[in-house]
Amino acid sequence: MGKKLIWIILDSAGIGALPDAADYGDAGANTLQHIAQALPELQLPVMNAMGLGHLIPQFAKRDKAILDKPSYWARMAEASKGKDTITGHWEFTGILTEEPFPTFPDGFPQELITLLEERTGMSFLGNEVASGTEIIARLGAEHIRTGKPILYTSADSVLQIAAHEEIIPVPELYRICEIARELTRTGPYKVGRVIARPFIGSEDAFTRTSNRHDYALHVSKENLLHDLLNHDIPVYAVGKIRDIYAGTSFTKAEPTKSNEDGMEKTLTFYQELCRTYEHGLVYVNLVDFDMKYGHRRDAEGYGAALAVFDTWLLELIKIIDEDTVVVLTADHGCDPGYTGTDHTREYVPLLLYGNAVVSNKTNELITYPSFADLGATIADYFDAPYTGYGTNFANPVFADE
């Protein structure tokens, strides 16, 4: 058997405001701590046994599972400028964002709207900063009456277009978003992502569907995923990972409809990896924590989703072979106990588990200064040359270093 690694991003599961959080309006944010405070009965025994209780004191006295392999815990800071999906995930793989992508707190300039209307042949509703669920509830009926798609943004660098699937079919919505992506790939409107947001239902009961599609910017080839593939290490991607890296850098990739679907596909990919290859990475994003609960400031729903994941995690670690490492982390925060509906700039947890891992020697809190340090370390784990940003911390985390 060869080395394998399952890398799971718990989307938005931050663990405390970064030193510069006030610059982003996020001083005092702490996603998992505020969930733990709001839900004193919440049990996450597997993650707690892996070290979560060292990072979030409220979990420290709660139940811990009995695990038979070593675990390592620490936290990571984001070196990039920003607090969104793109900057977090790209930094994990060695791409540092030194200049933040532009945001549009007053909506998009008329020049861009005019170009978008000319290229798509459509006019738009909205063009404002809004929560996705709130804006379709507010403008959905007018969209159905007029046929105009709903355009909006958030505190992140993102252009989102929502449309009812029976009014604008999904392929047509994708076409509109592809045009928007080309118009915002360079220059002053260079947003991190364009997102198609299909929904269904009737007035007062609109629901977003799993046909969401993200259009990211082109990705530098100097990143962990390319480095692994160039070293004949297969990379399997689960969830919106494929979209974040613009559909490149993977051996195989599958979108997901929910956290549960993502967990099922993670197991399927891991089992396929074990059957087919000697080595390999399964890279996973579980987006419901962020999309369904963080942005909606639903601490109870977030906690329930964490509990479901923790139960599944035990099933996963029961089946991993002796040469597999499981890594858990997050890409930013989205604190349901904070104000607003946007991401929060936070430290993220780092939990590693497997025979190759060396358990922490002390209770000292270790902080790595960049998410990219994890990318450099994963490259080292696979003995692959690394071309991205970041400093390898494999020694003393892995036993054979």
N, C-alpha and C positions, 0 to 999 in steps of 0.2 A: 504494500500500500504506500501511497505518497501523500504529500501534504495537501490538505484541503482547508478552506476557510469559509465560514458563513458569516457575512457581514450585514447586520440588520440596523437600519436607520429607523429609530422611533421618531417619526417626523414631529418636531417641535418640542421634544421632551427635555427642555432646558433645566438647569439646576442652579440658577442664580445670576444676577446681573453682572455683566462684565464691568471693569473699571470705567470704561467710556460709555456705559449704558445711558447716562444722563444726556449725552450728545444726541441720542436717538429717542429721547423721551421715555426711557425705560428704567430709570433708577428705581430699585426696589423689586423688580420683577424676579420671580422664581417659580417657574411652572410646576415642577414636581413637588416643591415644598408647599405651595399653596393648595395643591390637590390633596396632599397628605393632611394638611391642617383642616381642610373642609370635610374630609372623609376619614375620621379617626378609626373607623373599622376596616378600612381598606387594607387587604393583605396582598403582598407581592412576595411570597416566600422564596421563589427561585431567584429573582433579581436581588432580593435582600441578601440571600446567601452568597451571591456573586459579588456583593460589595456595595449595593445601593444604600444600605443603612449608614455606611461611612460617609456618603455624599449628602444624604438627606437625613438629618438627625431624627426627624419624626418617624422614619421607618425603622430606626435602629432597634427598638424594643419590640417590634412586631415579629411575627413568626418567620422562621427561616427554614427552607427545605434542607434536607440532608443530601449533599452532592458528593460524588465520589472522585471528582477531578479537581485540580487546583484552579483558582480564579485570581484575577488581578483587577484592581480598581484604581481609577484616577479621574481627573477631569481635564478638559481641553478648552482653551480659549480660541476665539476666532481672530486670526490676524488680518483677514480681508476687511475691506470697508463695506459694511452692509449687514443685513440680518435676514436674508431671504434664502430660498431654496437653492438658487443657482450658485451664489457665492459660497454657501456652506458646502454643498456637494462638490463643487469644483475644487475648493480648497482641500477637501479630503484626498483628492487624487493629484494634488501638487500644483494646482492652478491658482495663483494668488491674484485677487482682485484689489489692486492698489487704488484705483479710482472708482468710486461707487457708480453704479448704473443710475441714470437720471430717474427721478420720480416726478410726478405731475400732480401736486396737491390741489391745483385749481382746474384739473381736467387737461385734456390734450389741446395744444394750440390749434387755431383754426386752419393754419396752413396744412397741418397733418390731416385734419378731418377732411379738408377739401380734396387732398390727394387720395385719401381712402375712398371717398364718395365717387370720385372720377374713375378710379380703378375698379371698384366693385359694382358700380351702377346702382348703389343703394344709399339711402340716408339713414342716420342712426338716432336712437334715443339715448338719453343719459349724458354721457361724457362728463362724468363726475367721479369723485372718490366715494366708494360705497362698499358695503358688505354684499357679497354675491347673493345670499339668500334674501336680504332686505330689498335689493334693487329689483329682483324679479317679482317679488311680492308687490312692489309698488308700481312697476312699469309693465308687468307681464300682460295685463289686460290690454293696455294701449299697444303693446307689441303685436298681440294677436289681431287687434282691430286694424292696424296700419301695415303690418308686415315688416316693420323696421326692426332690425336687430338692436340689442341693448349694448352700449359701449360703456365700459367703466374701468377704473383703476383702483389702486389701494395705496397704502404707505410704501409698498414695495415697488420695484421697477417692473411693472407688469401692465400689459394692455389686455383686457378681457372682453370677449364678445359672447353674449348669451342670446340664445334663440330657442323657441319652442320647436321640438322635433317635427311637429305636424304643420308648422308654419314655414320654417326653413329647414329642409331635410339636413341631416348631419353631414353628408358629403358637401353640400353647398356651404354650410357653416365653416367646414374645414377650408374650402376654397377661399372664403372671405378672410379667414385667419392667416392663410398662407400669403395672401396679398399684403395683409397688415404686417406680417413678419418681414417681408422684403422691404417694405417702406421704413421699418424700424431696425434694420440690421446694422446701419452705420449712422454717423452724424449725430445731431442733437437729440434725436428721438430714439436712440439706441437702447431700447428697454431690454431687460434681462430675459423676459418671456412674453410671448403672446399665448393666450389660453382660450381655447374654444370651450364654452360652457353650455352644452345643451340641457334643456329641461323639458318636463312634460307636466300634464295635469291641467286643471282649470283654475279660474280665479279663486283666490283664498286657499288654494291647495297645490301650488306649484312645487315640483320636486326636481332637483338636478339629477341627471342620470350619470351612469358610469362611462358614457361616451365622451367625457372630457378628453381633450388632447392638448398637450403643451408643446409649444414651438420655441425651442431654446436657440441661442446664438450658436454659431459654429464653435467647435471646441478645439483648443490647441492639442496637437498630437503629443506634446511633451507632458504626458500624464500617466498615472499609474496603470490605467486600463490598457493603454497602448503598450506600455512597457511589458506588462504581463503577456499580452498576445504576441508581442515580438519575441518573447522568450518561451513560446509554445505552452503558456499557461492559459487554459480556457477560462472565459469569463461569462457567467450566466447572470442575467439582470432580471429582477422582479419588480413590477410596479412602474412608477414614473421615472425610474432610473434611465430607461431607454430615451425618454423625451429630454431629460435634463442634459444628456450628452449628445443631443441632436441625432439620435439613431445610429451612432457609431460606437466602436470600441467593444463590441460584444460578439461572443460566439453564438449566443442565443438570448433572446429577450422576450418577455411576455408582460403585457399590461395587466392590471388587476381591477376588480370591481369593488373591493372592500379589503379591510385588514384580513378577514377570514380567508378570502380568496388568495391574498398574498401569502398567508401562512401555508395554505395548501400547496401553492405553486412552489414555495420555497422547499418544502419536503420533496415534491416531485422532481425539481431540478437537482437537489442534492442526491437523491437516489439515482437519477440519470448520470450525474457526474461520477458517482462511485462505480457505476457499471461501465462507463465509457472511457474515462480518463484516469490517469494515475494521480494527477494534481488538479487543482482548480479552485476558482473563487465563485461563490454565489453572493451577489450584491443586491440587497433588498431595501426598498423603501415602503414603509407602512404609513400611508398618508392620512388615514381616518383620524388619528390623534389630532392632527393639525386642522384638516379640512372640516371634519364634522363636529369637533369638540373645542379645540383651541380658539378658532376664529369665532365660534358661537358662544364663547365664554361659558361653556357647559362643563363645570368641574366634575359633576356626578357622572356624566356620560364618559368623560375622559378617564376617570378612575375605573369605571366598569370595563372600558376597553383595555386598560392596562391589566386588569385582573384576568380577562380572557387571554390576553397575550401571555401572561405569566404562566397560566395553566398549560397553554400550548408549548411554551418554552421547555417545560419539564419533559413533555413528550419528545421534543426535538433532541434534547441532550441525552435522552435514553437511547436514541438510535445512532448517534454519531460514532464513527469508528475511532480507533486509538490515535489516528493521525489528523483529526479534525479539530480546529479551533473555532469557537463561536465568539463573535465580537458584537457588542451592543453599544450604540451611541445615538446621537441626535444631531440635527443640522442647524438648529436655532431654538429659540423658545417661542411659545404662543400661550402666555399665561392666562388661564381662565379666571384667576383671582385678581387680575390687573384691570386697567381701564382700556377702553377702546376694543377694536376687533383685529388688531394687526399683530404681526410677529413681534417678539421681544428679543433684545440682544443679550444673550446669556452664555455662560459656560455650558458645556454639554458633558454628560457622563461618558466614561469609558469603562466598560466591563468586558473582560476577556475570560474565557473558560475553555479548558482542554488539557490534555496530558502534556502538551508542549509548553504550557504556561507555568511561570514561577509565581507562587502566591506572594502577596505583599509581606515584607519582613516586619514592618511596623505599622502603626495606625496613622502615620504622617500623611497628610493630603498632598499628593503630587499633582502639579499643574503643568501640562504641556502647553507651550505658547502658541501652537498653531494646530489646526485640524490636519494640516499636511504632514505633521510628524507621524500620524497614523498611516498615511499613504506610504511614506518612506519605510516605515516599519513592516508593513505588509509586503512590500517589494523584497525587503531583506528576508522575511520569512520564507518566501518562495525562491530565494537566491537569484532574483532577477535584477538586472541593472535598472537604476531609477533615474529618470530625467527631470522630475518635477521639483518644486519647492518643498522644503521640509527636512527635518533632522530625524534620523533613525533612532528610536529608543528600544530596539530589540533586546539589548543588554541593559537591564537584567530581567526583561519581561519573558523572554523565551528561554527554555532550559538549555538549548544547544548553542547558545551564544556565549 
